[in-house]
């Protein structure tokens, strides 16, 4: 096939995708994997795999988390409509794995949307980063501004949006560290940019890596970031519920490949309590 035919075929696919997306309702796709961590009448919590996008878009009209959810729960999700993002309450980047939550009724969606907006949802991540963060535990308040010069990303800027990240180093080797991260705000690429800010960009992250630091691990070409925990209060309840997502095997193998020993409590096989309860909040501010 000639280059011109390849280009025409790509344009046809984009036009077809655009028409499908304009119709609005996600395409149900029950063939996609969907690891369910918890399901009740109000919420669906899933463990998103690496490589799956969160919602349909150009090039991904039927292979997103939302398509997979529609393949099993379309009756409930259709009642929420486009105004409530078909139940989708937040998103994870394509290379990021871990816990995601979808609302299954208008009331439960509106309740949790308000909690997200008021920063009352606790989100805990694990990441593999280059080197050893300095300090080992910290609080980062560097403001982030979005830029788009052909590639959408964020930069540290005093004119940017307020951004707050806490992190703790859990394990180290000579070349890498495993860090636990909690984000208070939810800016675009916040974790990736903030870890670069403290000199320890995510392993495999080409976009935010320092020169010569975007190395691959275990034959994979993506970065290693996993949303391990979501915690929030249900409607009409003051008690918070915690949902844990096991680490994927590729993350564990990558850690071993760079000499980082993952604490046993974080390795799949049983849920247990989150490590957040045994760690003290750091108070050091990062320099702006």
Secondary structure, DSSP 4 states (H G I P E B T S, - for coil): --HHHHHHHHHHHHHHHHHHHHT-SPPP-TTS--EEEEE-SSEEEEEEPTT--SS-BTTBSSSSHHHHHHHHHHHHHHTTTGGGGGGB-----TT-EEEEEEESSHHHHHHHHHHHHTT-SEEEEEEEEES--SSSEEEE---EEEEESSSEEEEE-TTSB---EEEEEEEE-SSEEEEEEEESS--TTHHHHHHHHTT-PBTT-TTTPPTT----BTTB-S--EEEEEEEEEPTT--SEEEEE-PPPHHHHHHHHHTTPPPPGGGSSSS----GGGGSPPP-PBPP-
